[in-house]
Amino acid sequence: MIKITDEEALSYHQYPRPGKISVETTKPVDTLKDLSMAYTPGVAVPCLAIEKNPQDAYLYTAKSNLVAVISNGTAVLGLGNIGALASKPVMEGKGVLFKKFSGIDCYDIEVDTQSIDRFCSVVSAIAPTFGGINLEDIKAPECFEIERRLTEELDIPVMHDDQHGTAVISAAAILNACELTHKKLQNLKIVVVGAGAAAISCARLYRHMGAEKIIMLDSRGVVHNGRSDLNEYKREFASSEYLTHSQAFECADVVVGLSKPGSFTIEDIMRMDNDPIIFALANPTPEIFPKDIKKARPDAIVATGRSDFANQVNNVLGFPFIFRGALDVRAKKINIEMKVAAAKALAELAKQKVPDYLHKLYDTKLKFGREYIIPKPFDKRLIVEVSSAVAQAAIESGSSMMKNFDIQAYREELKRRINE
């Protein structure tokens, strides 16, 4: 594990200039004519064109490659409700990842309110600036309502990555774990430990992809119909029968931990079926450490949210490439078909031969198997495989109205971006 001191982290963010992002110009402004073109009077021409046809904003402005990363700081990973301003380093960091991995430009926007109405009003009002909205680190259950409203109101893609990123990446990992263990998704007994934003979204995606038996646990135990304390989102996954915590794990095939350290135990995983698929995704400290899982269950396939263990479920495998594909076909929404396409593309990429540069970067031989069920974040092929799959799904599902889309030409264009 890479060790970072507090002093190193603060120095990194402060020097040689504060923060991690900046704005750069894409047109020359070196002559009087350049100045007249960039601002007045030349700028009036595209303004009037856009007034006449709003879609021309994609031709004459940065909208087609610009995403807003927006948070109110109420559920910052590992830190909790630290407020809008304190969340800014994380949101800047998300912008860095967008730019690094998919070439998408970002503005981070911190909205200082916990009111759903006010938050949605602010985001809706500034939405014309952007080609897409990445919601980030907003606590449940408010995040569900915020995303629903904005998705309905806006004609650009909106995605709360804390929900859907984890869902897409973990779904890809489950698909490949099933292949390695000769299990079928529709036959799995899946235990989801946690009932927050990521847990609900994961369960929804698994169900959409064919999983039929999902048992959810929250801090009070199994989510079941006999409880009167369930919100509408938990009720989607309420069991029809009362089960104890232990019974939930009996002969389970998969456990997806999206809670906190200790929320399930060695005793629980010992109750699971042969070749258990165990995702301990609490971060930075997993529910159970991989070495302890492997000691108790040598037959397990294990994933965590950490980069220092095999099979990291890392959202950077998803959001840069999902938005890339959505932006490039001017999708109106990021729908379930696009998320499934992303998950399947990730699963397939992990089964391909791994390039030498990744062996060198990670200082190990990577090959599809129990220790490598999902790709690594620095795999340059992600932008080709995932973005093209998402773009194709957007068109086929009707989220994009783009006509005569040439998927092979698009894939070649994405490959050229890798080599730039």
Contacts in CASP RR format, 6 or more apart in sequence:
PFRMAT RR
TARGET T0000
AUTHOR 0000-0000-0000
METHOD contacts of the structure
MODEL  1
MIKITDEEALSYHQYPRPGKISVETTKPVDTLKDLSMAYTPGVAVPCLAI
EKNPQDAYLYTAKSNLVAVISNGTAVLGLGNIGALASKPVMEGKGVLFKK
FSGIDCYDIEVDTQSIDRFCSVVSAIAPTFGGINLEDIKAPECFEIERRL
TEELDIPVMHDDQHGTAVISAAAILNACELTHKKLQNLKIVVVGAGAAAI
SCARLYRHMGAEKIIMLDSRGVVHNGRSDLNEYKREFASSEYLTHSQAFE
CADVVVGLSKPGSFTIEDIMRMDNDPIIFALANPTPEIFPKDIKKARPDA
IVATGRSDFANQVNNVLGFPFIFRGALDVRAKKINIEMKVAAAKALAELA
KQKVPDYLHKLYDTKLKFGREYIIPKPFDKRLIVEVSSAVAQAAIESGSS
MMKNFDIQAYREELKRRINE
1 306 0 8 1.000
1 308 0 8 1.000
2 307 0 8 1.000
2 308 0 8 1.000
13 19 0 8 1.000
13 20 0 8 1.000
13 89 0 8 1.000
19 89 0 8 1.000
19 92 0 8 1.000
20 89 0 8 1.000
20 92 0 8 1.000
20 93 0 8 1.000
20 95 0 8 1.000
20 96 0 8 1.000
21 92 0 8 1.000
21 93 0 8 1.000
21 95 0 8 1.000
21 96 0 8 1.000
21 99 0 8 1.000
21 106 0 8 1.000
21 108 0 8 1.000
26 62 0 8 1.000
27 34 0 8 1.000
27 37 0 8 1.000
27 38 0 8 1.000
28 34 0 8 1.000
29 35 0 8 1.000
29 38 0 8 1.000
36 42 0 8 1.000
37 43 0 8 1.000
46 56 0 8 1.000
46 60 0 8 1.000
46 61 0 8 1.000
49 56 0 8 1.000
49 60 0 8 1.000
50 56 0 8 1.000
50 57 0 8 1.000
50 60 0 8 1.000
50 61 0 8 1.000
57 63 0 8 1.000
57 128 0 8 1.000
58 64 0 8 1.000
58 330 0 8 1.000
62 105 0 8 1.000
63 129 0 8 1.000
63 130 0 8 1.000
63 131 0 8 1.000
64 131 0 8 1.000
64 327 0 8 1.000
64 330 0 8 1.000
65 103 0 8 1.000
65 104 0 8 1.000
65 105 0 8 1.000
65 131 0 8 1.000
65 327 0 8 1.000
66 104 0 8 1.000
66 105 0 8 1.000
66 106 0 8 1.000
66 107 0 8 1.000
66 129 0 8 1.000
66 130 0 8 1.000
66 131 0 8 1.000
66 132 0 8 1.000
67 98 0 8 1.000
67 104 0 8 1.000
67 105 0 8 1.000
67 106 0 8 1.000
67 130 0 8 1.000
67 131 0 8 1.000
67 132 0 8 1.000
67 133 0 8 1.000
67 134 0 8 1.000
67 323 0 8 1.000
67 327 0 8 1.000
68 106 0 8 1.000
68 107 0 8 1.000
68 108 0 8 1.000
68 109 0 8 1.000
68 123 0 8 1.000
68 126 0 8 1.000
68 127 0 8 1.000
68 129 0 8 1.000
68 130 0 8 1.000
68 132 0 8 1.000
68 133 0 8 1.000
68 134 0 8 1.000
69 91 0 8 1.000
69 94 0 8 1.000
69 95 0 8 1.000
69 98 0 8 1.000
69 106 0 8 1.000
69 107 0 8 1.000
69 108 0 8 1.000
69 109 0 8 1.000
69 134 0 8 1.000
69 136 0 8 1.000
70 91 0 8 1.000
70 108 0 8 1.000
70 109 0 8 1.000
70 110 0 8 1.000
70 111 0 8 1.000
70 123 0 8 1.000
70 133 0 8 1.000
70 134 0 8 1.000
70 135 0 8 1.000
70 136 0 8 1.000
71 84 0 8 1.000
71 87 0 8 1.000
71 90 0 8 1.000
71 91 0 8 1.000
71 109 0 8 1.000
71 110 0 8 1.000
71 111 0 8 1.000
71 135 0 8 1.000
71 136 0 8 1.000
71 137 0 8 1.000
71 138 0 8 1.000
72 83 0 8 1.000
72 84 0 8 1.000
72 87 0 8 1.000
72 110 0 8 1.000
72 111 0 8 1.000
72 112 0 8 1.000
72 113 0 8 1.000
72 114 0 8 1.000
72 119 0 8 1.000
72 138 0 8 1.000
73 80 0 8 1.000
73 81 0 8 1.000
73 82 0 8 1.000
73 83 0 8 1.000
73 84 0 8 1.000
73 86 0 8 1.000
73 87 0 8 1.000
73 110 0 8 1.000
73 137 0 8 1.000
73 138 0 8 1.000
74 80 0 8 1.000
74 81 0 8 1.000
74 83 0 8 1.000
74 114 0 8 1.000
74 137 0 8 1.000
74 138 0 8 1.000
74 139 0 8 1.000
74 142 0 8 1.000
75 81 0 8 1.000
75 137 0 8 1.000
75 138 0 8 1.000
75 139 0 8 1.000
75 140 0 8 1.000
75 143 0 8 1.000
75 162 0 8 1.000
75 197 0 8 1.000
76 82 0 8 1.000
76 83 0 8 1.000
76 86 0 8 1.000
76 87 0 8 1.000
76 90 0 8 1.000
76 137 0 8 1.000
77 90 0 8 1.000
77 137 0 8 1.000
77 162 0 8 1.000
77 283 0 8 1.000
78 283 0 8 1.000
78 284 0 8 1.000
79 86 0 8 1.000
80 139 0 8 1.000
81 139 0 8 1.000
83 112 0 8 1.000
84 110 0 8 1.000
84 111 0 8 1.000
84 112 0 8 1.000
84 113 0 8 1.000
85 110 0 8 1.000
85 112 0 8 1.000
87 110 0 8 1.000
87 136 0 8 1.000
87 137 0 8 1.000
88 108 0 8 1.000
88 110 0 8 1.000
90 136 0 8 1.000
90 137 0 8 1.000
91 108 0 8 1.000
91 109 0 8 1.000
91 110 0 8 1.000
91 136 0 8 1.000
91 137 0 8 1.000
92 108 0 8 1.000
93 108 0 8 1.000
94 106 0 8 1.000
94 108 0 8 1.000
94 134 0 8 1.000
94 136 0 8 1.000
94 161 0 8 1.000
95 106 0 8 1.000
95 108 0 8 1.000
97 316 0 8 1.000
97 319 0 8 1.000
97 320 0 8 1.000
98 104 0 8 1.000
98 105 0 8 1.000
98 106 0 8 1.000
98 134 0 8 1.000
98 319 0 8 1.000
98 320 0 8 1.000
98 323 0 8 1.000
99 105 0 8 1.000
99 106 0 8 1.000
100 320 0 8 1.000
101 316 0 8 1.000
101 320 0 8 1.000
101 321 0 8 1.000
101 377 0 8 1.000
101 382 0 8 1.000
101 383 0 8 1.000
102 320 0 8 1.000
102 321 0 8 1.000
102 323 0 8 1.000
102 324 0 8 1.000
102 383 0 8 1.000
102 387 0 8 1.000
103 320 0 8 1.000
103 324 0 8 1.000
103 417 0 8 1.000
104 320 0 8 1.000
104 323 0 8 1.000
104 324 0 8 1.000
104 327 0 8 1.000
106 134 0 8 1.000
107 129 0 8 1.000
107 130 0 8 1.000
109 126 0 8 1.000
111 118 0 8 1.000
111 119 0 8 1.000
111 122 0 8 1.000
111 123 0 8 1.000
113 119 0 8 1.000
113 122 0 8 1.000
114 142 0 8 1.000
116 142 0 8 1.000
116 145 0 8 1.000
116 146 0 8 1.000
116 149 0 8 1.000
119 138 0 8 1.000
119 146 0 8 1.000
120 146 0 8 1.000
120 149 0 8 1.000
120 150 0 8 1.000
120 153 0 8 1.000
123 133 0 8 1.000
123 150 0 8 1.000
124 150 0 8 1.000
124 153 0 8 1.000
124 154 0 8 1.000
127 133 0 8 1.000
127 150 0 8 1.000
127 154 0 8 1.000
127 156 0 8 1.000
130 156 0 8 1.000
131 156 0 8 1.000
131 157 0 8 1.000
131 327 0 8 1.000
132 156 0 8 1.000
132 157 0 8 1.000
132 158 0 8 1.000
132 323 0 8 1.000
132 326 0 8 1.000
132 327 0 8 1.000
133 150 0 8 1.000
133 154 0 8 1.000
133 156 0 8 1.000
133 157 0 8 1.000
133 158 0 8 1.000
133 159 0 8 1.000
134 159 0 8 1.000
134 161 0 8 1.000
134 319 0 8 1.000
134 323 0 8 1.000
135 143 0 8 1.000
135 146 0 8 1.000
135 147 0 8 1.000
135 150 0 8 1.000
135 158 0 8 1.000
135 159 0 8 1.000
135 160 0 8 1.000
135 161 0 8 1.000
135 162 0 8 1.000
136 160 0 8 1.000
136 161 0 8 1.000
136 162 0 8 1.000
137 162 0 8 1.000
138 146 0 8 1.000
138 160 0 8 1.000
138 162 0 8 1.000
138 197 0 8 1.000
139 197 0 8 1.000
140 196 0 8 1.000
140 197 0 8 1.000
140 200 0 8 1.000
140 233 0 8 1.000
141 196 0 8 1.000
141 231 0 8 1.000
141 232 0 8 1.000
141 233 0 8 1.000
143 160 0 8 1.000
143 162 0 8 1.000
143 163 0 8 1.000
143 197 0 8 1.000
144 163 0 8 1.000
144 197 0 8 1.000
144 200 0 8 1.000
144 233 0 8 1.000
146 160 0 8 1.000
147 158 0 8 1.000
147 159 0 8 1.000
147 160 0 8 1.000
147 163 0 8 1.000
150 158 0 8 1.000
151 158 0 8 1.000
151 333 0 8 1.000
155 332 0 8 1.000
156 332 0 8 1.000
157 323 0 8 1.000
157 326 0 8 1.000
157 327 0 8 1.000
157 331 0 8 1.000
157 332 0 8 1.000
157 333 0 8 1.000
157 334 0 8 1.000
158 333 0 8 1.000
158 334 0 8 1.000
159 165 0 8 1.000
159 319 0 8 1.000
159 322 0 8 1.000
159 323 0 8 1.000
159 334 0 8 1.000
160 197 0 8 1.000
161 315 0 8 1.000
161 319 0 8 1.000
162 197 0 8 1.000
162 198 0 8 1.000
162 315 0 8 1.000
163 197 0 8 1.000
163 198 0 8 1.000
163 200 0 8 1.000
163 201 0 8 1.000
164 201 0 8 1.000
164 205 0 8 1.000
164 334 0 8 1.000
164 339 0 8 1.000
165 198 0 8 1.000
165 201 0 8 1.000
165 315 0 8 1.000
165 318 0 8 1.000
165 319 0 8 1.000
165 322 0 8 1.000
166 198 0 8 1.000
166 201 0 8 1.000
166 202 0 8 1.000
166 258 0 8 1.000
166 281 0 8 1.000
166 313 0 8 1.000
166 315 0 8 1.000
167 198 0 8 1.000
167 201 0 8 1.000
167 202 0 8 1.000
167 204 0 8 1.000
167 205 0 8 1.000
167 206 0 8 1.000
167 339 0 8 1.000
168 205 0 8 1.000
168 317 0 8 1.000
168 318 0 8 1.000
168 322 0 8 1.000
168 339 0 8 1.000
168 342 0 8 1.000
168 343 0 8 1.000
168 346 0 8 1.000
169 313 0 8 1.000
169 314 0 8 1.000
169 315 0 8 1.000
169 317 0 8 1.000
169 318 0 8 1.000
169 343 0 8 1.000
169 346 0 8 1.000
169 374 0 8 1.000
170 202 0 8 1.000
170 256 0 8 1.000
170 279 0 8 1.000
170 281 0 8 1.000
170 303 0 8 1.000
170 313 0 8 1.000
171 202 0 8 1.000
171 205 0 8 1.000
171 206 0 8 1.000
171 209 0 8 1.000
171 340 0 8 1.000
171 343 0 8 1.000
172 317 0 8 1.000
172 342 0 8 1.000
172 343 0 8 1.000
172 344 0 8 1.000
172 345 0 8 1.000
172 346 0 8 1.000
172 347 0 8 1.000
172 350 0 8 1.000
172 374 0 8 1.000
173 279 0 8 1.000
173 303 0 8 1.000
173 311 0 8 1.000
173 313 0 8 1.000
173 347 0 8 1.000
173 373 0 8 1.000
173 374 0 8 1.000
174 185 0 8 1.000
174 188 0 8 1.000
174 206 0 8 1.000
174 254 0 8 1.000
174 277 0 8 1.000
175 185 0 8 1.000
175 209 0 8 1.000
175 343 0 8 1.000
175 344 0 8 1.000
175 347 0 8 1.000
176 347 0 8 1.000
176 350 0 8 1.000
176 351 0 8 1.000
176 368 0 8 1.000
176 369 0 8 1.000
176 373 0 8 1.000
176 374 0 8 1.000
177 183 0 8 1.000
177 254 0 8 1.000
177 277 0 8 1.000
177 301 0 8 1.000
177 373 0 8 1.000
178 184 0 8 1.000
178 185 0 8 1.000
178 188 0 8 1.000
178 277 0 8 1.000
180 301 0 8 1.000
180 369 0 8 1.000
180 370 0 8 1.000
180 373 0 8 1.000
181 275 0 8 1.000
181 277 0 8 1.000
181 301 0 8 1.000
183 253 0 8 1.000
183 275 0 8 1.000
185 206 0 8 1.000
185 209 0 8 1.000
185 210 0 8 1.000
185 211 0 8 1.000
186 210 0 8 1.000
186 211 0 8 1.000
186 212 0 8 1.000
187 212 0 8 1.000
187 253 0 8 1.000
188 211 0 8 1.000
188 213 0 8 1.000
188 253 0 8 1.000
188 254 0 8 1.000
189 213 0 8 1.000
189 215 0 8 1.000
189 251 0 8 1.000
189 252 0 8 1.000
189 253 0 8 1.000
189 254 0 8 1.000
189 273 0 8 1.000
190 203 0 8 1.000
190 206 0 8 1.000
190 211 0 8 1.000
190 213 0 8 1.000
190 214 0 8 1.000
190 215 0 8 1.000
190 252 0 8 1.000
190 253 0 8 1.000
190 254 0 8 1.000
190 255 0 8 1.000
190 256 0 8 1.000
191 214 0 8 1.000
191 215 0 8 1.000
191 216 0 8 1.000
191 217 0 8 1.000
191 248 0 8 1.000
191 249 0 8 1.000
191 252 0 8 1.000
191 254 0 8 1.000
191 255 0 8 1.000
191 256 0 8 1.000
191 264 0 8 1.000
192 199 0 8 1.000
192 202 0 8 1.000
192 203 0 8 1.000
192 214 0 8 1.000
192 215 0 8 1.000
192 216 0 8 1.000
192 217 0 8 1.000
192 237 0 8 1.000
192 255 0 8 1.000
192 256 0 8 1.000
192 257 0 8 1.000
192 258 0 8 1.000
193 199 0 8 1.000
193 217 0 8 1.000
193 255 0 8 1.000
193 256 0 8 1.000
193 257 0 8 1.000
193 258 0 8 1.000
193 259 0 8 1.000
193 263 0 8 1.000
193 264 0 8 1.000
193 287 0 8 1.000
194 216 0 8 1.000
194 217 0 8 1.000
194 218 0 8 1.000
194 219 0 8 1.000
194 257 0 8 1.000
194 258 0 8 1.000
194 259 0 8 1.000
194 263 0 8 1.000
195 216 0 8 1.000
195 217 0 8 1.000
195 218 0 8 1.000
195 223 0 8 1.000
195 233 0 8 1.000
195 234 0 8 1.000
195 237 0 8 1.000
196 218 0 8 1.000
196 233 0 8 1.000
196 258 0 8 1.000
198 258 0 8 1.000
198 281 0 8 1.000
199 216 0 8 1.000
199 256 0 8 1.000
199 257 0 8 1.000
199 258 0 8 1.000
199 259 0 8 1.000
200 233 0 8 1.000
200 234 0 8 1.000
200 236 0 8 1.000
200 237 0 8 1.000
202 256 0 8 1.000
202 258 0 8 1.000
203 214 0 8 1.000
203 216 0 8 1.000
203 236 0 8 1.000
203 237 0 8 1.000
204 236 0 8 1.000
205 336 0 8 1.000
205 339 0 8 1.000
205 340 0 8 1.000
205 343 0 8 1.000
206 214 0 8 1.000
207 214 0 8 1.000
208 336 0 8 1.000
208 340 0 8 1.000
209 340 0 8 1.000
209 343 0 8 1.000
214 237 0 8 1.000
215 222 0 8 1.000
215 223 0 8 1.000
215 237 0 8 1.000
215 239 0 8 1.000
215 243 0 8 1.000
215 248 0 8 1.000
215 252 0 8 1.000
216 222 0 8 1.000
216 223 0 8 1.000
216 234 0 8 1.000
216 237 0 8 1.000
216 238 0 8 1.000
216 239 0 8 1.000
217 223 0 8 1.000
217 245 0 8 1.000
217 248 0 8 1.000
217 259 0 8 1.000
217 263 0 8 1.000
217 264 0 8 1.000
218 234 0 8 1.000
219 259 0 8 1.000
220 227 0 8 1.000
220 229 0 8 1.000
221 245 0 8 1.000
222 239 0 8 1.000
222 242 0 8 1.000
222 243 0 8 1.000
222 244 0 8 1.000
222 245 0 8 1.000
222 247 0 8 1.000
222 248 0 8 1.000
223 230 0 8 1.000
223 234 0 8 1.000
223 237 0 8 1.000
223 238 0 8 1.000
223 239 0 8 1.000
224 238 0 8 1.000
224 239 0 8 1.000
224 240 0 8 1.000
224 241 0 8 1.000
224 242 0 8 1.000
224 243 0 8 1.000
225 238 0 8 1.000
225 239 0 8 1.000
225 240 0 8 1.000
226 238 0 8 1.000
226 242 0 8 1.000
227 238 0 8 1.000
230 238 0 8 1.000
245 268 0 8 1.000
246 267 0 8 1.000
246 268 0 8 1.000
246 271 0 8 1.000
249 255 0 8 1.000
249 264 0 8 1.000
249 268 0 8 1.000
249 269 0 8 1.000
249 271 0 8 1.000
249 272 0 8 1.000
250 271 0 8 1.000
251 271 0 8 1.000
251 272 0 8 1.000
251 273 0 8 1.000
252 271 0 8 1.000
252 272 0 8 1.000
252 273 0 8 1.000
252 276 0 8 1.000
253 272 0 8 1.000
253 273 0 8 1.000
253 276 0 8 1.000
253 277 0 8 1.000
254 276 0 8 1.000
254 277 0 8 1.000
254 278 0 8 1.000
254 279 0 8 1.000
255 264 0 8 1.000
255 268 0 8 1.000
255 269 0 8 1.000
255 272 0 8 1.000
255 276 0 8 1.000
255 277 0 8 1.000
255 278 0 8 1.000
255 279 0 8 1.000
256 279 0 8 1.000
256 281 0 8 1.000
257 263 0 8 1.000
257 264 0 8 1.000
257 279 0 8 1.000
257 280 0 8 1.000
257 281 0 8 1.000
257 282 0 8 1.000
257 287 0 8 1.000
258 281 0 8 1.000
258 282 0 8 1.000
259 282 0 8 1.000
259 287 0 8 1.000
260 282 0 8 1.000
260 285 0 8 1.000
260 287 0 8 1.000
261 282 0 8 1.000
261 285 0 8 1.000
261 286 0 8 1.000
261 287 0 8 1.000
261 288 0 8 1.000
262 287 0 8 1.000
262 288 0 8 1.000
263 282 0 8 1.000
263 287 0 8 1.000
264 287 0 8 1.000
264 288 0 8 1.000
265 288 0 8 1.000
266 288 0 8 1.000
266 292 0 8 1.000
266 293 0 8 1.000
266 296 0 8 1.000
269 276 0 8 1.000
269 278 0 8 1.000
269 288 0 8 1.000
269 293 0 8 1.000
269 296 0 8 1.000
269 297 0 8 1.000
269 300 0 8 1.000
270 296 0 8 1.000
270 297 0 8 1.000
272 278 0 8 1.000
272 297 0 8 1.000
274 299 0 8 1.000
275 299 0 8 1.000
275 300 0 8 1.000
275 301 0 8 1.000
276 297 0 8 1.000
276 299 0 8 1.000
276 300 0 8 1.000
276 301 0 8 1.000
277 300 0 8 1.000
277 301 0 8 1.000
278 288 0 8 1.000
278 293 0 8 1.000
278 297 0 8 1.000
278 300 0 8 1.000
278 301 0 8 1.000
278 302 0 8 1.000
278 303 0 8 1.000
279 302 0 8 1.000
279 303 0 8 1.000
279 304 0 8 1.000
279 313 0 8 1.000
280 286 0 8 1.000
280 287 0 8 1.000
280 288 0 8 1.000
280 289 0 8 1.000
280 290 0 8 1.000
280 293 0 8 1.000
280 302 0 8 1.000
280 303 0 8 1.000
280 304 0 8 1.000
280 305 0 8 1.000
281 287 0 8 1.000
281 303 0 8 1.000
281 304 0 8 1.000
281 305 0 8 1.000
281 313 0 8 1.000
283 304 0 8 1.000
283 305 0 8 1.000
283 306 0 8 1.000
284 306 0 8 1.000
286 304 0 8 1.000
286 305 0 8 1.000
286 306 0 8 1.000
290 302 0 8 1.000
290 304 0 8 1.000
290 309 0 8 1.000
290 310 0 8 1.000
293 300 0 8 1.000
293 302 0 8 1.000
294 300 0 8 1.000
294 302 0 8 1.000
301 311 0 8 1.000
301 370 0 8 1.000
301 373 0 8 1.000
302 309 0 8 1.000
302 310 0 8 1.000
302 311 0 8 1.000
303 310 0 8 1.000
303 311 0 8 1.000
303 312 0 8 1.000
303 313 0 8 1.000
303 373 0 8 1.000
303 374 0 8 1.000
304 311 0 8 1.000
304 312 0 8 1.000
304 313 0 8 1.000
305 312 0 8 1.000
305 313 0 8 1.000
305 314 0 8 1.000
306 312 0 8 1.000
307 314 0 8 1.000
310 371 0 8 1.000
310 372 0 8 1.000
311 371 0 8 1.000
311 372 0 8 1.000
311 373 0 8 1.000
311 374 0 8 1.000
312 374 0 8 1.000
312 377 0 8 1.000
313 374 0 8 1.000
314 377 0 8 1.000
316 377 0 8 1.000
317 346 0 8 1.000
317 374 0 8 1.000
317 375 0 8 1.000
317 377 0 8 1.000
317 382 0 8 1.000
317 386 0 8 1.000
318 342 0 8 1.000
318 346 0 8 1.000
318 382 0 8 1.000
318 386 0 8 1.000
320 382 0 8 1.000
320 383 0 8 1.000
321 342 0 8 1.000
321 382 0 8 1.000
321 383 0 8 1.000
321 386 0 8 1.000
321 387 0 8 1.000
321 390 0 8 1.000
322 334 0 8 1.000
322 338 0 8 1.000
322 339 0 8 1.000
322 342 0 8 1.000
322 386 0 8 1.000
322 387 0 8 1.000
322 390 0 8 1.000
323 334 0 8 1.000
324 383 0 8 1.000
324 386 0 8 1.000
324 387 0 8 1.000
324 390 0 8 1.000
325 331 0 8 1.000
325 387 0 8 1.000
325 388 0 8 1.000
325 390 0 8 1.000
325 391 0 8 1.000
325 394 0 8 1.000
326 334 0 8 1.000
326 338 0 8 1.000
326 390 0 8 1.000
326 391 0 8 1.000
326 394 0 8 1.000
326 399 0 8 1.000
326 400 0 8 1.000
328 387 0 8 1.000
328 391 0 8 1.000
328 410 0 8 1.000
329 391 0 8 1.000
329 394 0 8 1.000
329 395 0 8 1.000
329 400 0 8 1.000
329 402 0 8 1.000
329 405 0 8 1.000
330 400 0 8 1.000
330 401 0 8 1.000
330 402 0 8 1.000
331 338 0 8 1.000
331 391 0 8 1.000
331 394 0 8 1.000
331 399 0 8 1.000
331 400 0 8 1.000
332 399 0 8 1.000
332 400 0 8 1.000
332 401 0 8 1.000
333 399 0 8 1.000
334 399 0 8 1.000
335 394 0 8 1.000
335 397 0 8 1.000
335 399 0 8 1.000
337 393 0 8 1.000
337 394 0 8 1.000
337 396 0 8 1.000
337 397 0 8 1.000
337 399 0 8 1.000
338 390 0 8 1.000
338 393 0 8 1.000
338 394 0 8 1.000
338 397 0 8 1.000
338 399 0 8 1.000
340 393 0 8 1.000
341 389 0 8 1.000
341 390 0 8 1.000
341 392 0 8 1.000
341 393 0 8 1.000
342 386 0 8 1.000
342 389 0 8 1.000
342 390 0 8 1.000
344 389 0 8 1.000
345 385 0 8 1.000
345 386 0 8 1.000
345 388 0 8 1.000
345 389 0 8 1.000
345 390 0 8 1.000
346 374 0 8 1.000
346 375 0 8 1.000
346 382 0 8 1.000
346 385 0 8 1.000
346 386 0 8 1.000
347 374 0 8 1.000
348 385 0 8 1.000
349 375 0 8 1.000
349 379 0 8 1.000
349 381 0 8 1.000
349 382 0 8 1.000
349 385 0 8 1.000
349 386 0 8 1.000
350 368 0 8 1.000
350 372 0 8 1.000
350 373 0 8 1.000
350 374 0 8 1.000
350 375 0 8 1.000
351 368 0 8 1.000
352 368 0 8 1.000
352 381 0 8 1.000
354 366 0 8 1.000
354 367 0 8 1.000
354 372 0 8 1.000
354 379 0 8 1.000
355 379 0 8 1.000
355 380 0 8 1.000
355 381 0 8 1.000
357 380 0 8 1.000
358 366 0 8 1.000
358 376 0 8 1.000
358 378 0 8 1.000
358 379 0 8 1.000
359 365 0 8 1.000
359 366 0 8 1.000
361 376 0 8 1.000
361 378 0 8 1.000
362 376 0 8 1.000
366 372 0 8 1.000
366 376 0 8 1.000
375 381 0 8 1.000
375 382 0 8 1.000
380 418 0 8 1.000
381 418 0 8 1.000
383 414 0 8 1.000
383 417 0 8 1.000
383 418 0 8 1.000
384 411 0 8 1.000
384 414 0 8 1.000
384 415 0 8 1.000
384 418 0 8 1.000
387 414 0 8 1.000
388 407 0 8 1.000
388 410 0 8 1.000
388 411 0 8 1.000
388 414 0 8 1.000
391 400 0 8 1.000
391 405 0 8 1.000
391 407 0 8 1.000
391 410 0 8 1.000
392 405 0 8 1.000
392 407 0 8 1.000
393 399 0 8 1.000
394 400 0 8 1.000
395 402 0 8 1.000
395 405 0 8 1.000
END
